[in-house]
Amino acid sequence: MKGKFRLWWPKQHSPCELSSFCLLFGWFVPSSDSLDVVVAFTCSDDSLSQLQGDLEEVICNTNRTMPAILRDKSVFSLLGQSAPKGCNGISSSDRIDVLNGEEGSCCHHECWMNRDGNVTGSCSRSTAQCHYLGGLSEQCRRVYSRSSNLVFLIFDSDKKHGNSELFWIPKLDYLCWNGQKVSNCDVHVVFYDPPVYNHHYFSLQPSNSYEQENSSFKKPKWVDELQQKGSSFDLDTVILAINCAAAAKRPLESHLHAKSSLQFSIVDRCYSFMWSLLAVSIASLSTLFYMTFQLSYKLHSLGLQLWTSDVVSKIFMTSYNNAHIRCCQILYWPIILQECGVGFLSNVEYEEKVALQRHSMWSSIAADIFLGNVVGVALLCYADSTCSLIVNLARDVTNNILRTGCVWLMGVPAGFKLNIELTGVLGIVSLNAIQIWSTVWFFFSFIFIYVVKALAILGILFGGTLPAAFTSDLISVASCHVSTLHWFFSLIYSSQIQALAALWRLFRGQKQNPLRKRIDSYDYIVKQHVVGSLIFTPLLLLLPTTSVFYVFFTILNSSISFIKLLIEVIISAIHATPYAKIYLWLVKRKRFPSGIWFEIISCHINSTGCPDKNFSENVDLPTKILERSEEVVVGRSSVLVSCLHSNLMGIGELVLPHYRNIFSGFSQSVLASTFHGVLTGTRTTSTLKAGLPSPLPWMCIPYRKYWHLCHDSILTCRQTPPCTS
């Protein structure tokens, strides 16, 4: 099998000055049958002459800043050089043409070409290393002499590609791998747009992989064969190296532009003073909030020791959870803002994800507070009208639904013939409970105006989710009489159902074994059958009467639970909505890639039997390339030129994964158990809950340490350099 050579070349690094030599820096990524050369950037030898330091030390420092995954797979190094075509200083006999597939071992050429184009040196076939150096400084020659992997490219100044983004396409002129000549290989030149922070990057993770796995459409046979074949080269490492190309250029640029003395102007000092003042102000304000939250948390911890506080905490559990989440979001902002490791910041993909995590935190808080201010100001302006609306709504529900419904059940509801005595008792009990709660509601109606204003202030200070959660808990308190009556009738109904089921097993000669959780056979005596018949008959006849009351209050309680669940879903949606991602998707959609694809530009097929290098067949369509690839046999080498592009996420692919956690509690088993509990009257724990963000542990550090943490986080934002080129 012929070897494959892939050159990943940045678009903007096509040489503009064709009379100069350029050094190539990047990574070698070898695989079983191919070699990938990822060029991060190029630099002329004239620029390296101004380097403040040793080139090998700069390369080692650059490699240390790379992610550990990339360092394990490949090492950042000096790849080789590129030169303009037609350098007369080196004879054609000393050139090694890889495209023509010349066979033989790699010779050791020490050709030192000066600026005038004169060549000095010697040629020896006894060594295996390859050197093809031109116009280089002594420092670069030392780096070359220690490397057995070199690649040399040429550019044709007379042939400029029609695509304005590509300029001149590099051609492979000389390749030396492990000191040996590589011949008869296929060359694939891939142009890529260098990833830049806050602009774009490349990612191999498709956003619709989950949908593709669950797709009901049958895949073509060639797709399955392609998946079974797999990739013949390490594309993950290549994409990782491409994403680190911008960070690899920073250390060399910092040494090239280093100055002997650092002089700060008045503007720089004023700028530093403003940053320090901002850091001190924000740190002091955050510490004040931290002290307030810590005091409230300690008071709450002391109150939990009393049984009354424990009951109140269970009643207002939704409010407590949302308050805990919001307080942790406010307290943890300096930790989230802290700079990550150097290896993570070297990768544009990692840095983009870290930045999106930071943006998602503050954007969620900002959107929540904005919504809370809108609702809070409206409640403060219309507090009296809101209070009157709530009182009228409560009175209408009590009179038109609860009392009217109980009276209707005491008669002949829907034509059912019920037990008059039992309906009278159950109806009187229900009406008395409703009347007692209405009286309590009337005496405490004067505090409604203060509750509405408190909700408005909570919304203005902490956002809309906290008053929404408090409203959900207040609905639970206001509907306590309905929940109590539902519990009472569900107890009667479930007891009747269980008694009837036990008596039915008695008639069938069976009994329940609670230890083994199964039904066993059992021989009953006649007296037991008689007693069972006497109990079974009245229970069965009274079941419709208790059922109608149970169904009525189950509907009411389920309606209230649905309203509370709807509020929880809204709260979870406010927390889960990626506001920052949606805004950035609208502004810069390239920041959300979803897989890659290649645009074929041209294909050249050279034969070893043709000495003329200009003999080529240009094929532009991918279908024609596939057809011509069948004709490529041993002795021919192909040159393929393509551009690397990214697929972009849609708005649905971006937002929907964040909403999966909201409905995590709505599984099929949970719905089945809830439906079974409603039919049997069994009171089960309410598991239908919307998913909230995972609560963070409560922060408990000294005040001074928290102040320094906030102060350093603000200063880190100024000092952190983005991965831009």
C-alpha positions as CSV (number, residue, x, y, z in Angstrom):
1,M,0.0,0.0,0.0
2,K,1.3,3.4,-0.9
3,G,1.9,5.9,1.9
4,K,-0.2,9.0,2.2
5,F,1.1,12.5,3.1
6,R,-1.4,15.1,4.3
7,L,-0.3,18.7,4.7
8,W,-2.6,20.8,6.8
9,W,-1.8,24.4,5.7
10,P,-3.3,27.6,7.1
11,K,-4.9,29.8,4.5
12,Q,-3.5,33.1,5.7
13,H,0.1,31.8,5.8
14,S,0.5,31.5,2.0
15,P,3.7,33.4,1.3
16,C,3.5,36.9,-0.1
17,E,7.2,37.4,-0.5
18,L,8.2,34.6,-2.8
19,S,11.9,35.5,-2.7
20,S,12.4,34.5,0.9
21,F,12.6,31.2,2.8
22,C,10.0,30.4,5.4
23,L,10.4,28.1,8.3
24,L,7.5,25.8,9.1
25,F,6.4,25.1,12.7
26,G,3.8,22.6,13.8
27,W,3.3,18.9,14.5
28,F,4.0,15.6,12.8
29,V,1.1,13.1,13.4
30,P,2.1,9.7,12.1
31,S,-0.2,6.7,11.6
32,S,0.0,3.2,10.2
33,D,-0.1,4.1,6.5
34,S,0.0,7.9,6.4
35,L,1.7,11.0,7.8
36,D,-0.1,14.2,8.7
37,V,1.9,17.4,8.9
38,V,0.0,20.2,10.7
39,V,1.6,23.6,9.9
40,A,0.7,26.0,12.7
41,F,2.5,29.0,11.4
42,T,5.5,30.1,9.2
43,C,8.3,32.4,10.1
44,S,11.1,33.8,7.9
45,D,14.7,33.4,8.9
46,D,15.1,37.2,9.0
47,S,12.6,37.4,11.7
48,L,14.3,34.6,13.7
49,S,17.5,36.6,13.6
50,Q,15.8,39.1,16.0
51,L,14.9,36.3,18.4
52,Q,15.6,37.2,22.0
53,G,16.6,33.7,23.2
54,D,17.3,30.2,22.0
55,L,15.0,28.7,19.4
56,E,15.1,25.3,20.9
57,E,14.1,26.7,24.3
58,V,11.2,28.6,22.7
59,I,10.0,25.4,21.0
60,C,10.2,23.5,24.3
61,N,8.3,26.2,26.1
62,T,5.6,26.2,23.4
63,N,5.3,22.4,23.7
64,R,4.8,22.7,27.5
65,T,1.9,25.0,27.0
66,M,0.0,22.5,24.8
67,P,-2.7,20.2,26.2
68,A,-1.5,16.9,27.7
69,I,-3.5,14.9,25.2
70,L,-1.7,16.6,22.3
71,R,1.7,16.2,23.9
72,D,1.2,12.5,24.3
73,K,0.4,12.1,20.6
74,S,2.7,14.6,19.0
75,V,5.4,17.1,19.8
76,F,5.5,20.7,18.6
77,S,8.7,21.1,16.5
78,L,10.3,22.8,13.5
79,L,8.9,20.9,10.6
80,G,11.1,22.2,7.8
81,Q,11.0,25.0,5.4
82,S,9.3,26.4,2.3
83,A,11.0,28.1,-0.6
84,P,10.1,29.6,-3.9
85,K,10.4,27.4,-7.0
86,G,13.3,28.0,-9.2
87,C,16.1,28.4,-6.7
88,N,19.1,28.0,-9.0
89,G,21.5,27.5,-6.2
90,I,20.5,23.8,-5.9
91,S,20.9,21.6,-8.9
92,S,18.1,19.4,-10.1
93,S,20.3,16.3,-9.5
94,D,20.3,17.0,-5.8
95,R,16.5,17.3,-5.6
96,I,14.5,14.4,-4.5
97,D,11.1,14.3,-6.2
98,V,8.6,12.4,-4.0
99,L,5.7,12.9,-6.4
100,N,7.5,11.1,-9.1
101,G,8.1,8.2,-6.8
102,E,11.9,8.0,-7.1
103,E,13.2,5.0,-5.2
104,G,16.3,4.7,-3.2
105,S,17.6,5.7,0.2
106,C,17.7,9.1,1.5
107,C,21.0,10.9,0.9
108,H,22.7,13.3,3.3
109,H,22.9,16.6,1.6
110,E,24.6,19.4,3.4
111,C,23.9,22.3,1.0
112,W,24.4,25.6,2.7
113,M,23.0,28.3,0.4
114,N,23.8,31.9,1.1
115,R,21.7,34.9,0.3
116,D,23.2,35.3,-3.2
117,G,22.2,31.8,-4.2
118,N,25.6,30.2,-4.1
119,V,25.8,26.6,-2.8
120,T,28.6,25.2,-0.6
121,G,28.7,21.8,1.0
122,S,29.1,18.2,0.3
123,C,27.0,15.1,-0.4
124,S,27.4,11.8,1.3
125,R,25.4,8.6,1.0
126,S,26.6,7.0,4.1
127,T,24.3,8.8,6.5
128,A,20.6,8.6,6.7
129,Q,19.7,12.1,7.8
130,C,18.4,14.6,5.3
131,H,19.3,18.3,5.2
132,Y,18.2,20.7,2.6
133,L,18.9,24.1,4.1
134,G,19.0,27.4,2.4
135,G,19.9,30.8,3.8
136,L,19.4,29.8,7.4
137,S,21.0,31.1,10.5
138,E,23.2,29.0,12.6
139,Q,20.5,28.6,15.3
140,C,18.1,27.1,12.8
141,R,20.8,24.8,11.5
142,R,21.3,23.4,15.0
143,V,17.6,22.6,15.3
144,Y,17.7,20.9,11.8
145,S,20.7,18.8,12.7
146,R,18.9,17.3,15.7
147,S,15.8,16.4,13.7
148,S,15.3,13.3,11.6
149,N,11.9,14.3,10.4
150,L,11.9,17.2,7.8
151,V,9.6,18.4,5.1
152,F,10.5,20.9,2.4
153,L,7.9,22.7,0.3
154,I,8.1,24.9,-2.8
155,F,5.8,27.5,-4.3
156,D,5.4,28.3,-7.9
157,S,5.3,32.1,-8.3
158,D,4.1,31.9,-11.9
159,K,1.0,29.9,-11.1
160,K,-1.5,31.5,-8.8
161,H,-4.7,29.7,-7.9
162,G,-8.0,31.2,-8.9
163,N,-9.3,31.1,-5.4
164,S,-8.4,34.4,-3.8
165,E,-8.2,32.8,-0.3
166,L,-5.6,30.2,-1.3
167,F,-3.0,32.3,-3.2
168,W,-0.2,29.8,-4.0
169,I,-0.6,26.1,-3.3
170,P,2.4,24.5,-1.6
171,K,4.0,21.5,-3.3
172,L,6.0,18.8,-1.7
173,D,9.6,18.9,-2.9
174,Y,11.5,16.9,-0.3
175,L,10.4,14.6,2.6
176,C,12.6,12.8,5.1
177,W,11.0,10.6,7.8
178,N,13.2,8.9,10.4
179,G,16.2,9.6,8.2
180,Q,14.8,7.7,5.3
181,K,13.5,8.8,2.0
182,V,9.7,8.5,1.5
183,S,8.8,7.7,-2.1
184,N,5.7,6.9,-4.1
185,C,3.2,8.6,-1.8
186,D,-0.1,10.3,-2.3
187,V,-0.2,14.0,-1.3
188,H,-3.3,15.7,0.1
189,V,-3.0,19.4,0.8
190,V,-5.8,20.6,3.1
191,F,-6.2,24.3,3.6
192,Y,-7.8,25.4,6.9
193,D,-8.9,28.7,8.3
194,P,-6.8,29.1,11.5
195,P,-9.1,28.9,14.6
196,V,-9.3,32.1,16.5
197,Y,-10.9,32.7,19.9
198,N,-14.2,34.5,19.7
199,H,-14.5,33.7,16.0
200,H,-14.5,30.0,15.1
201,Y,-12.9,26.6,15.8
202,F,-13.2,23.0,14.5
203,S,-15.0,20.1,16.2
204,L,-15.5,16.5,15.3
205,Q,-18.5,16.1,17.6
206,P,-21.7,16.2,15.6
207,S,-24.6,17.7,17.4
208,N,-27.2,15.4,15.9
209,S,-25.5,12.1,16.7
210,Y,-28.2,11.2,19.2
211,E,-30.9,11.8,16.6
212,Q,-28.9,9.8,14.0
213,E,-28.7,6.8,16.3
214,N,-32.4,6.8,17.0
215,S,-33.4,7.5,13.4
216,S,-35.9,5.1,12.0
217,F,-34.6,5.5,8.4
218,K,-32.5,2.6,7.1
219,K,-28.9,3.6,6.3
220,P,-27.4,2.8,2.9
221,K,-25.0,-0.1,2.8
222,W,-22.0,2.0,1.9
223,V,-22.5,4.1,5.2
224,D,-22.3,0.9,7.3
225,E,-19.2,-0.2,5.4
226,L,-17.6,3.2,5.9
227,Q,-18.3,3.1,9.6
228,Q,-16.8,-0.4,9.9
229,K,-13.7,0.6,8.0
230,G,-13.0,3.5,10.4
231,S,-10.5,6.2,9.9
232,S,-6.9,5.3,8.8
233,F,-5.4,8.4,10.5
234,D,-5.7,10.1,13.9
235,L,-8.1,12.9,12.9
236,D,-8.8,13.8,16.5
237,T,-5.2,14.7,17.1
238,V,-5.0,16.7,13.9
239,I,-8.1,18.8,14.8
240,L,-6.7,19.3,18.3
241,A,-3.4,20.5,16.8
242,I,-5.3,22.9,14.4
243,N,-7.2,24.3,17.4
244,C,-3.9,24.9,19.2
245,A,-2.2,26.6,16.2
246,A,-3.0,30.2,17.4
247,A,-1.6,29.5,20.9
248,A,1.6,27.9,19.5
249,K,2.4,31.2,17.8
250,R,2.3,33.3,20.9
251,P,5.5,32.3,22.6
252,L,7.6,32.9,19.5
253,E,5.9,36.3,18.9
254,S,6.5,37.3,22.5
255,H,10.2,36.6,22.1
256,L,10.4,38.4,18.8
257,H,8.7,41.5,20.1
258,A,10.4,41.5,23.5
259,K,12.0,44.8,24.6
260,S,15.0,45.2,26.8
261,S,13.3,47.7,29.1
262,L,9.7,47.9,30.1
263,Q,8.4,51.5,30.2
264,F,4.9,52.2,31.2
265,S,3.3,55.3,30.0
266,I,0.9,57.5,31.9
267,V,-2.0,55.9,30.0
268,D,-0.9,52.4,31.0
269,R,-0.6,53.4,34.6
270,C,-4.1,55.0,34.6
271,Y,-5.5,51.9,33.0
272,S,-3.9,49.7,35.6
273,F,-5.2,52.0,38.4
274,M,-8.7,51.8,37.0
275,W,-8.6,48.0,36.9
276,S,-7.3,47.9,40.5
277,L,-10.1,50.3,41.6
278,L,-12.7,48.2,39.8
279,A,-11.3,45.0,41.4
280,V,-11.4,46.5,44.9
281,S,-14.9,47.8,44.5
282,I,-16.4,44.6,43.1
283,A,-14.5,42.5,45.7
284,S,-15.8,44.7,48.6
285,L,-19.4,44.6,47.3
286,S,-19.2,40.8,46.8
287,T,-17.8,40.3,50.3
288,L,-20.7,42.3,51.7
289,F,-23.2,40.0,50.0
290,Y,-21.1,37.0,51.2
291,M,-21.4,38.2,54.8
292,T,-25.1,38.7,54.5
293,F,-25.6,35.2,53.0
294,Q,-23.4,33.6,55.6
295,L,-25.4,35.2,58.4
296,S,-28.7,34.1,56.9
297,Y,-27.4,30.6,56.5
298,K,-26.3,30.4,60.1
299,L,-29.7,31.6,61.3
300,H,-31.4,29.0,59.1
301,S,-29.1,26.3,60.5
302,L,-30.0,27.3,64.1
303,G,-33.7,27.4,63.2
304,L,-33.6,23.9,61.9
305,Q,-33.1,22.6,65.4
306,L,-36.7,23.5,66.2
307,W,-39.5,21.3,64.9
308,T,-41.5,24.3,63.7
309,S,-38.6,25.5,61.5
310,D,-38.3,22.0,60.1
311,V,-42.0,22.0,59.2
312,V,-41.7,25.5,57.6
313,S,-38.6,24.3,55.6
314,K,-40.5,21.3,54.2
315,I,-43.5,23.5,53.3
316,F,-41.3,26.1,51.5
317,M,-38.9,23.5,50.0
318,T,-39.2,24.9,46.5
319,S,-38.3,28.4,47.7
320,Y,-35.4,27.0,49.7
321,N,-33.9,25.1,46.8
322,N,-34.1,28.0,44.4
323,A,-32.7,30.4,47.0
324,H,-29.8,28.0,47.6
325,I,-29.1,27.8,43.8
326,R,-29.2,31.6,43.4
327,C,-27.0,32.3,46.4
328,C,-24.4,29.7,45.2
329,Q,-24.5,31.3,41.7
330,I,-23.7,34.7,43.3
331,L,-21.1,33.3,45.7
332,Y,-19.2,31.1,43.2
333,W,-18.7,33.7,40.5
334,P,-15.0,34.3,41.4
335,I,-14.2,30.6,41.2
336,I,-15.9,30.3,37.8
337,L,-14.1,33.4,36.6
338,Q,-10.7,32.0,37.6
339,E,-8.3,31.2,34.9
340,C,-8.1,27.5,33.8
341,G,-4.9,25.6,33.2
342,V,-2.5,26.7,30.5
343,G,-3.1,23.6,28.5
344,F,-6.8,24.3,28.4
345,L,-6.3,27.9,27.3
346,S,-4.0,26.7,24.5
347,N,-6.9,25.0,22.7
348,V,-9.4,27.4,21.2
349,E,-12.2,24.7,21.5
350,Y,-11.5,24.4,25.3
351,E,-11.3,28.1,25.8
352,E,-14.6,28.6,23.9
353,K,-16.3,26.1,26.1
354,V,-14.9,27.7,29.3
355,A,-16.0,31.1,28.1
356,L,-19.5,29.8,27.3
357,Q,-19.7,28.3,30.7
358,R,-18.8,31.7,32.2
359,H,-21.2,33.5,30.0
360,S,-24.0,31.0,30.7
361,M,-23.7,31.8,34.4
362,W,-23.9,35.5,34.3
363,S,-26.3,35.6,31.4
364,S,-28.7,33.3,33.3
365,I,-28.5,35.6,36.4
366,A,-28.9,38.7,34.2
367,A,-31.9,37.4,32.4
368,D,-33.5,36.2,35.6
369,I,-32.9,39.5,37.3
370,F,-34.2,41.4,34.3
371,L,-37.4,39.3,34.3
372,G,-37.7,39.7,38.0
373,N,-37.4,43.5,37.8
374,V,-40.1,43.7,35.1
375,V,-42.5,41.5,37.1
376,G,-41.5,43.2,40.4
377,V,-42.0,46.7,39.2
378,A,-45.4,45.8,37.8
379,L,-46.4,44.2,41.1
380,L,-45.3,47.2,43.0
381,C,-47.3,49.5,40.7
382,Y,-50.4,47.4,40.8
383,A,-50.2,45.8,44.2
384,D,-53.7,46.8,45.2
385,S,-55.3,45.5,42.0
386,T,-53.3,42.3,42.3
387,C,-54.4,41.7,45.9
388,S,-58.0,42.3,44.9
389,L,-57.7,39.9,42.0
390,I,-56.3,37.2,44.2
391,V,-59.0,37.6,46.9
392,N,-61.8,37.5,44.2
393,L,-60.2,34.4,42.6
394,A,-60.0,32.6,45.9
395,R,-63.6,33.4,46.7
396,D,-64.9,32.3,43.3
397,V,-63.0,29.0,43.5
398,T,-64.3,28.4,47.0
399,N,-68.0,29.2,46.2
400,N,-68.4,28.1,42.6
401,I,-66.2,25.0,42.6
402,L,-65.7,23.6,46.1
403,R,-69.0,24.3,47.8
404,T,-71.1,23.9,44.7
405,G,-69.3,20.6,43.9
406,C,-69.9,19.2,47.3
407,V,-73.6,20.1,47.2
408,W,-73.8,18.5,43.8
409,L,-72.2,15.3,45.1
410,M,-74.6,15.1,48.0
411,G,-77.5,14.8,45.5
412,V,-77.6,12.6,42.4
413,P,-74.4,13.4,40.5
414,A,-74.5,12.5,36.8
415,G,-77.5,10.2,37.5
416,F,-75.6,7.8,39.9
417,K,-77.6,6.3,42.7
418,L,-75.5,6.9,45.8
419,N,-76.0,6.1,49.4
420,I,-77.8,9.2,50.8
421,E,-76.6,8.8,54.4
422,L,-72.9,8.4,53.4
423,T,-73.0,11.2,50.9
424,G,-74.6,13.4,53.6
425,V,-71.8,12.6,56.1
426,L,-69.0,13.1,53.5
427,G,-70.6,16.2,52.1
428,I,-71.0,17.8,55.6
429,V,-67.4,17.0,56.5
430,S,-66.2,18.6,53.2
431,L,-68.3,21.7,53.7
432,N,-67.1,22.2,57.2
433,A,-63.5,21.9,56.2
434,I,-64.0,24.4,53.4
435,Q,-65.8,26.8,55.8
436,I,-63.1,26.7,58.4
437,W,-60.4,27.4,55.8
438,S,-62.4,30.2,54.3
439,T,-62.7,31.8,57.7
440,V,-59.0,31.6,58.3
441,W,-58.4,33.0,54.8
442,F,-60.7,36.0,55.6
443,F,-58.9,36.9,58.8
444,F,-55.5,36.7,57.1
445,S,-56.5,38.6,54.0
446,F,-55.0,41.9,55.3
447,I,-51.5,40.5,54.9
448,F,-51.9,39.8,51.1
449,I,-50.8,43.3,50.2
450,Y,-47.5,42.8,52.1
451,V,-47.0,39.4,50.6
452,V,-47.4,40.8,47.1
453,K,-44.9,43.6,47.8
454,A,-42.5,41.1,49.3
455,L,-42.7,39.0,46.1
456,A,-42.0,42.1,44.1
457,I,-38.9,43.0,46.2
458,L,-37.6,39.5,45.9
459,G,-38.0,39.6,42.2
460,I,-36.1,42.9,41.9
461,L,-33.2,41.8,44.1
462,F,-32.8,38.1,43.2
463,G,-34.6,37.6,39.9
464,G,-37.9,36.1,38.9
465,T,-37.3,32.5,39.8
466,L,-37.3,33.0,43.5
467,P,-40.7,34.8,43.7
468,A,-42.1,32.2,41.3
469,A,-40.9,29.4,43.6
470,F,-42.3,31.3,46.6
471,T,-45.6,31.6,44.7
472,S,-45.7,27.8,44.1
473,D,-45.2,27.2,47.9
474,L,-47.9,29.8,48.7
475,I,-50.3,27.9,46.4
476,S,-49.6,24.8,48.4
477,V,-50.4,26.6,51.6
478,A,-53.6,28.2,50.1
479,S,-54.8,24.8,48.9
480,C,-54.1,23.0,52.1
481,H,-57.8,22.2,52.7
482,V,-58.1,20.6,49.3
483,S,-55.0,18.5,49.9
484,T,-56.3,17.5,53.3
485,L,-59.7,16.4,51.9
486,H,-58.0,14.6,49.1
487,W,-55.8,12.7,51.6
488,F,-58.9,11.8,53.7
489,F,-60.9,10.5,50.7
490,S,-58.0,8.7,49.2
491,L,-57.5,6.9,52.6
492,I,-61.1,5.8,52.6
493,Y,-61.0,4.8,49.0
494,S,-57.7,2.9,49.2
495,S,-58.9,1.0,52.4
496,Q,-62.1,0.0,50.6
497,I,-60.1,-1.2,47.5
498,Q,-57.7,-3.2,49.7
499,A,-60.5,-4.8,51.7
500,L,-62.4,-5.8,48.6
501,A,-59.2,-7.3,47.0
502,A,-58.5,-9.3,50.2
503,L,-62.1,-10.6,50.4
504,W,-62.0,-11.5,46.7
505,R,-58.9,-13.6,47.4
506,L,-60.8,-15.2,50.3
507,F,-63.6,-16.3,47.9
508,R,-61.0,-17.8,45.5
509,G,-59.1,-19.7,48.3
510,Q,-56.0,-17.6,48.1
511,K,-54.1,-15.3,50.4
512,Q,-51.3,-12.8,50.0
513,N,-47.8,-13.7,51.3
514,P,-46.1,-10.4,52.2
515,L,-42.8,-12.0,53.0
516,R,-42.3,-13.6,49.6
517,K,-44.5,-11.0,47.9
518,R,-46.7,-13.5,46.1
519,I,-50.2,-15.1,46.3
520,D,-50.4,-18.5,48.0
521,S,-53.2,-21.1,48.2
522,Y,-55.1,-21.4,51.4
523,D,-58.1,-23.4,52.7
524,Y,-60.7,-21.3,54.4
525,I,-63.5,-22.6,56.6
526,V,-67.2,-21.9,56.1
527,K,-67.4,-19.3,58.9
528,Q,-64.7,-17.3,57.3
529,H,-66.6,-17.3,54.0
530,V,-69.8,-16.2,55.7
531,V,-68.1,-13.3,57.5
532,G,-66.3,-12.3,54.3
533,S,-69.6,-12.3,52.4
534,L,-71.3,-10.1,55.0
535,I,-68.4,-7.6,54.8
536,F,-67.9,-7.7,51.0
537,T,-71.5,-6.8,50.2
538,P,-71.8,-3.4,51.9
539,L,-68.2,-2.4,51.0
540,L,-69.0,-3.1,47.3
541,L,-72.3,-1.2,47.5
542,L,-70.7,1.9,49.2
543,L,-67.7,2.0,46.7
544,P,-69.5,4.3,44.2
545,T,-70.3,6.8,46.9
546,T,-66.7,7.1,48.1
547,S,-65.4,6.9,44.5
548,V,-67.3,10.0,43.4
549,F,-65.9,12.1,46.3
550,Y,-62.4,10.7,45.7
551,V,-62.5,11.4,42.0
552,F,-63.8,15.0,42.6
553,F,-61.1,15.9,45.0
554,T,-58.4,14.0,43.0
555,I,-59.3,16.2,40.0
556,L,-59.0,19.4,42.1
557,N,-55.7,18.3,43.7
558,S,-54.3,17.2,40.3
559,S,-55.2,20.6,38.9
560,I,-53.4,22.4,41.7
561,S,-50.4,20.0,41.3
562,F,-50.4,20.7,37.6
563,I,-50.2,24.5,38.2
564,K,-47.3,24.0,40.6
565,L,-45.6,21.7,38.1
566,L,-46.0,24.3,35.4
567,I,-44.4,27.0,37.6
568,E,-41.5,24.6,38.3
569,V,-41.1,24.0,34.6
570,I,-41.0,27.7,33.9
571,I,-38.4,28.1,36.6
572,S,-36.3,25.3,35.2
573,A,-36.6,26.7,31.7
574,I,-35.3,30.1,32.9
575,H,-32.3,28.4,34.5
576,A,-31.6,26.1,31.6
577,T,-32.1,28.5,28.7
578,P,-28.6,29.3,27.2
579,Y,-29.1,33.0,26.7
580,A,-25.4,33.7,25.9
581,K,-25.3,30.9,23.3
582,I,-28.4,32.0,21.6
583,Y,-27.1,35.6,21.3
584,L,-23.7,34.4,20.1
585,W,-25.4,32.0,17.7
586,L,-27.3,35.0,16.2
587,V,-24.2,37.1,16.0
588,K,-21.4,34.6,15.2
589,R,-22.7,31.3,14.2
590,K,-19.2,29.9,13.4
591,R,-18.6,29.6,17.1
592,F,-20.8,26.5,17.2
593,P,-19.4,23.9,14.8
594,S,-20.8,20.5,14.4
595,G,-18.5,18.2,12.5
596,I,-16.3,18.9,9.5
597,W,-16.4,18.5,5.7
598,F,-13.9,18.9,2.9
599,E,-14.4,21.0,-0.2
600,I,-12.4,19.4,-3.1
601,I,-10.6,22.0,-5.2
602,S,-8.4,20.0,-7.6
603,C,-6.7,16.7,-8.1
604,H,-3.5,15.9,-10.0
605,I,-2.3,12.5,-11.0
606,N,1.4,12.1,-11.8
607,S,3.0,8.9,-13.3
608,T,6.5,7.8,-12.8
609,G,6.7,6.8,-16.4
610,C,6.3,10.5,-17.5
611,P,9.4,12.6,-16.7
612,D,7.4,15.7,-17.3
613,K,6.1,17.1,-14.0
614,N,3.6,19.3,-15.8
615,F,1.6,16.3,-17.0
616,S,-1.5,16.2,-14.8
617,E,-5.2,15.7,-15.0
618,N,-7.3,18.2,-13.2
619,V,-10.5,16.9,-11.8
620,D,-12.8,19.2,-9.9
621,L,-15.9,17.1,-9.1
622,P,-15.8,14.6,-6.2
623,T,-17.5,12.0,-8.3
624,K,-14.8,12.2,-11.0
625,I,-12.2,11.9,-8.3
626,L,-13.7,8.7,-7.1
627,E,-13.8,7.4,-10.7
628,R,-10.1,8.3,-11.4
629,S,-9.0,6.9,-8.0
630,E,-9.6,3.4,-9.4
631,E,-7.0,4.0,-12.1
632,V,-4.3,5.0,-9.6
633,V,-2.0,2.0,-9.2
634,V,1.5,1.4,-7.9
635,G,3.8,3.8,-9.7
636,R,1.4,6.7,-9.7
637,S,1.0,9.4,-7.1
638,S,-1.9,11.8,-6.7
639,V,-2.0,15.3,-5.3
640,L,-5.4,16.3,-3.9
641,V,-6.1,19.8,-2.8
642,S,-9.1,20.6,-0.6
643,C,-10.4,23.1,2.0
644,L,-11.5,22.2,5.5
645,H,-14.9,23.6,6.6
646,S,-17.2,23.2,9.6
647,N,-20.8,22.2,9.8
648,L,-22.7,24.7,11.9
649,M,-25.4,24.0,14.5
650,G,-29.0,24.9,14.1
651,I,-30.9,26.8,16.8
652,G,-32.8,23.6,17.8
653,E,-29.6,21.6,18.1
654,L,-28.1,24.3,20.3
655,V,-31.0,24.8,22.7
656,L,-32.8,21.4,23.0
657,P,-30.0,19.6,24.8
658,H,-30.3,22.1,27.6
659,Y,-34.0,21.3,28.1
660,R,-33.5,17.5,28.5
661,N,-32.9,17.8,32.2
662,I,-36.2,19.7,32.7
663,F,-38.3,16.7,31.9
664,S,-35.9,14.1,33.4
665,G,-38.5,13.2,36.0
666,F,-41.2,12.4,33.4
667,S,-40.1,8.9,32.7
668,Q,-42.5,6.1,31.7
669,S,-42.1,4.3,35.0
670,V,-42.8,7.4,37.0
671,L,-46.0,8.1,34.9
672,A,-47.1,4.5,35.3
673,S,-46.6,4.5,39.1
674,T,-48.5,7.8,39.4
675,F,-51.4,6.5,37.3
676,H,-51.5,3.3,39.4
677,G,-51.5,5.3,42.6
678,V,-54.5,7.4,41.3
679,L,-56.4,4.2,40.5
680,T,-55.8,2.5,43.8
681,G,-55.9,5.6,46.0
682,T,-52.4,5.0,47.2
683,R,-50.6,8.2,48.2
684,T,-47.2,8.2,46.6
685,T,-44.4,10.7,46.9
686,S,-44.8,13.3,44.1
687,T,-42.0,12.4,41.7
688,L,-43.2,14.5,38.8
689,K,-40.8,17.4,39.3
690,A,-38.9,19.6,36.8
691,G,-35.2,19.3,36.8
692,L,-33.3,22.2,38.4
693,P,-29.5,22.9,38.1
694,S,-27.4,20.8,40.4
695,P,-27.0,22.7,43.7
696,L,-23.4,23.5,44.6
697,P,-22.1,22.9,48.2
698,W,-22.4,25.9,50.4
699,M,-19.2,28.0,50.4
700,C,-17.7,28.6,53.9
701,I,-14.3,30.4,53.8
702,P,-13.0,33.3,55.7
703,Y,-14.2,36.8,54.7
704,R,-10.7,38.0,53.9
705,K,-9.9,35.0,51.7
706,Y,-13.1,35.5,49.8
707,W,-12.2,39.2,49.2
708,H,-8.8,38.3,47.8
709,L,-10.5,35.6,45.7
710,C,-12.8,38.1,44.1
711,H,-10.0,40.7,43.7
712,D,-7.7,38.2,42.0
713,S,-10.5,37.0,39.7
714,I,-11.1,40.5,38.4
715,L,-7.4,41.1,37.7
716,T,-7.2,37.7,36.0
717,C,-9.7,38.9,33.4
718,R,-7.3,41.6,32.4
719,Q,-4.2,39.4,32.3
720,T,-5.7,36.4,30.5
721,P,-4.6,36.5,26.8
722,P,-7.1,35.1,24.3
723,C,-6.1,32.6,21.7
724,T,-6.0,35.0,18.8
725,S,-3.6,35.4,16.0
